[in-house]
Amino acid sequence: MKFFMRRMRILHIMLNGRYLQLLLCVAMLATAQTVTAQDETIVFTPQWTAQAQFAGYYVAEVKGFYRKAGVKVRIEHPSATQSAMSRLRMNRCQATTLQLCQAMEVVDDGTPLVNILQTSMNNAMVIVSAHNKDPLTLKGARVGIWSVGFGQLAICMSIKDHLNYEWIRFAQNINLFLAGALDAILAMSYNEYYQLVQAGIEMTDKSVYRFCDHGYNVQEDGVYMVRTYYEKHREQAKKFAQASQKGWEWAAQHPDETLDIVMQYVNREHIATNRVMQRLMLKEVLRLQVDRESKKREFRLRPDMVRQASHLMAEYQMLSREVTYEELVGDK
C-alpha cells in the first residue's frame, strides 16, 4: 500500500510538472505571437513613383513618427510592371493610396477595402484643351487619359454632357498633347498641369475645366488596406494612420524641409523631375487637403462625397452597384 501511494505521489508530481511545462509553452507561444504581431512590418506602396504627392509619409518615416508610434513601416514604390493595387492583392504590401473612385471600383470588383486615413478633401482633376478652347465645346475630341486609371469622373462627365470624347490612353507624360496629337488632356492640378506650364502651355480659365468647380468635387487620395488584413491588425493600422497624419501636419508647417525630404526619395528612385516641380506639387497637394467648407485639414472620408461618387458611377455603369460609406470605413 505504501509503495502504491508513493507511486501515485510521483505520478502526481510528474503530471503537475508536465502541466506546468505545458502552461509555460503556451505562454511562450502566446508571447511570441504577440511580439510577432507587434513587430510585423507594414509595407506601404503609394500608387505612383516618388514625388511630393506622398510627402507626408516620407516625413513620417524620416522624422521617426512611425517608430515613435510603435509601428514598423517600409515604403516601397510600385514598378513599371507591377502597380500598387497588384502588390496589395498579392500581399506584397499591406497598405496603399487610392483615389476614392478607384477604391470603390476595387470594392465593387470583390476586394473589400478599409479606408484608414483620408488625405485629399478636394478633387484635383482638370481637362486642359489645346488652342484656348473650352473643353465642353470639343465634342468628339481626342482626349488623353491615364492608362492606369484615375479618369472615372471624366468619363461620367463626358457621357452626361454628350461630349462623346475619344479617350486616348497615355502612361505618364504629356508628350502626345505637346505634339498636337490630342485635342485635350486630363491632368492633375498638382502634376501634369504644372508639367504643361513648364512646357510653355498657356493656361486660361477658358481652356482649363476644373472638375471641383462643376459639381464633381469628389475626394481623391486616401490610405487603404484589404479588410482581412485590417481586421487582424487594427491597432497597427491605427498607429500607422495616426503617424502618417502627423507626417502631413508637419509637412504643412515645414514645407521647405519637407521638400528636402521629398528630393531625397526622388533622387534615390532616380525620378526625372526637378525641385521647382516638386515645390509646386507639394504646395498644391497641401492646398487640396483643406476642406472647402470647414477650411481645415480634416483627414476624414466624407459620406456625402462617397454617396455622390457612388451614385454617379453606378448611373453610368462604372459600378455594378452603389458602394457605401459604411463599406469603406467599417467600424472606424
Salt bridges, closest charged atoms under 4 A:
GLU40 OE1 - HIS233 NE2 3.04
GLU76 OE2 - ARG74 NE 2.75
GLU76 OE1 - ARG87 NH2 2.46
ASP108 OD1 - ARG321 NE 3.99
ASP109 OD2 - ARG89 NH2 3.94
GLU166 OE2 - ARG142 NH1 3.36
ASP213 OD1 - ARG292 NH2 2.83
GLU231 OE2 - ARG227 NH1 3.07
GLU231 OE1 - ARG234 NH2 2.37
ASP256 OD1 - ARG279 NH1 3.16
GLU257 OE2 - LYS63 NZ 2.64
ASP260 OD1 - ARG275 NH2 2.51
GLU269 OE2 - HIS77 ND1 3.82
GLU284 OE2 - ARG287 NH2 2.77
ASP291 OD1 - ARG302 NH1 2.70
GLU293 OE2 - ARG302 NH2 3.35
GLU298 OE1 - ARG300 NE 2.46
ASP304 OD2 - ARG302 NH2 2.53
GLU322 OE1 - HIS311 NE2 3.06
GLU327 OE1 - ARG321 NH2 2.90
ASP331 OD1 - ARG234 NH1 2.85
